[in-house]
Amino acid sequence: MSGISERTFLRGVALQALYEYDQSGHNIADILTWRFESVEIPNDDEKKFVIDLVTGVINNKPEIDAMIGKYAVDWPIEQIAIIDLNIIRIAVYEFAISGETPDRVAINESVELAKRFGSDTAPKFVNGVLGSIADNLTETAS
């Protein structure tokens, strides 16, 4: 985990599982089992965090993708790189669906994931889309 927080690491594990799920179509339970065998996550609460993120994204994908589509207007969902899309999905799930993570924290974590896993332009793109979604949710709640 050198240089990154524990939660960022765990979000990275969830991201890798979601990426594999989208790319391969393998059963998500099998993917998570393989992930947990390949990385050291000794704590059951940490495993639950990863599982909750992955299943939360999968179970709410239509709603999450609708939000992304609305605010990434220059980029249709099918044209967004799968890794970037899943980074955004995780954050939207965390702050807009589950409400368990403050939007600024989820956005910052997503930018960190984009720096590690995405292209050179991914951090700016991820930040822009998530910022638009968060701003709109704040305005709607006011």
N, C-alpha and C positions, 0 to 999 in steps of 0.2 A: 504493500500500500504506500510505498515511499512517496512522500510529498502531497498526498491527498487525504482528505478526511475519511473516516470510516463510512459515513453515509454516502459520500461521493463514490467510494469503492463499491458499496452495495448497489447503488443506482447503476453503476457500470455493469455489474453482474446482471441486473434486471434488463438493461439495454441489450446485452449480448444474447440473453435468452429470447427477447422479443425479436431481435434481428434474425436469429436462427429460425424462429417460428415463422416469420414472414417469408424467409428465403426457402425453407425446406418443407414446411407443412407438417413437420414431425409433431407428435403429441407433446403438448406443453409440459405435462407431468414428467415425461421422459427427459425433455430438454432440461428442466430444472434439476432433476436427479443427476444428469451428466454434469451440469454446471457446478452443483454442490460437491461432486466428486473431484472436479478439476481445480477448484479454488478452496482455500481454507476459510470456512465460515463456521467457527466452533459454537457459536451461540444460537440457540433456537429462536430467540427474538430477532436476531439479524436475518436468519433464514425466513422467518415469517414476514419481515419487512420486504424482502425481495419477492416472495410469493404474492404478497398483497399488491405490490406494484404491478407485477406481471399480470395477475388475474384481473386487477382493476382496469388496466389498460385494455386487455382483451375483451372483458365484459362490457366495457363502455366505449368501444372503438367507434361505432357509428356517431355517437354524440360528440366524442372528442374530434373525430375527423371533420364533422360538420363545423365545429368551431374553428379548426385550423383552416378549412376551406374558405371560411368567411373572412379571415384576417390575413391569409397569405394569398391575396387576390391575384398577384402576378405569377403565382406558382400553383397550378392545379395539383391536388394531392398526388396523382399518379406521376407527376414530374419531380416531386421532392425525393431526394436520395433517401433510401429506406432507413439508413442510420440516423439522418437528421430528423426524419419524420418520427421515429421512435423516441428520440430525445425529447422532441416537442410533446409527443403523446404522454410521456411519463410526467412531465411538468404540468400539463393541463389536467391530467388525472389528479395529481397531488393538490393543486390549488383550486381548481374549478369544480371538480367532481367530489373528491373525498373531503376537501377543505382542511386536511390535516397539516398542510405545510403553507406558511405564508407565501404569497405570490413572489415576493422579492427573493426569498430563499430558494424557491423552486427554480426561478429564472437563473439565479447565480449558479446553482448546481448544474443546470442544463448547459450553460455557457462553458463550464469546466468540462463537462462530458463532450461537448462539441469540439473543444480544443484537443482533447485526447483522442477522440474517435472520428471526428469529421474532417472535412476538407478545410483549406485555409479560410474560406469564406463562411464556413458553417457557424462559428460563434456569433458573428454579426447577424446572420440570417435568423438563427434560433432566438437571439435576443430580441430582434425586431418583431417577429411573429408573436412571441410570448408577451412582450411588452404591450402590443396592441390588444391581445386578448385580455390581459390583466387590467389595462386601462378601461376597456369597455365594460368589464364586469364591475369595476369600481363605480363607473358612471351609472350603470344600470341599477346598482344597489343604492345609490344616493337618492 
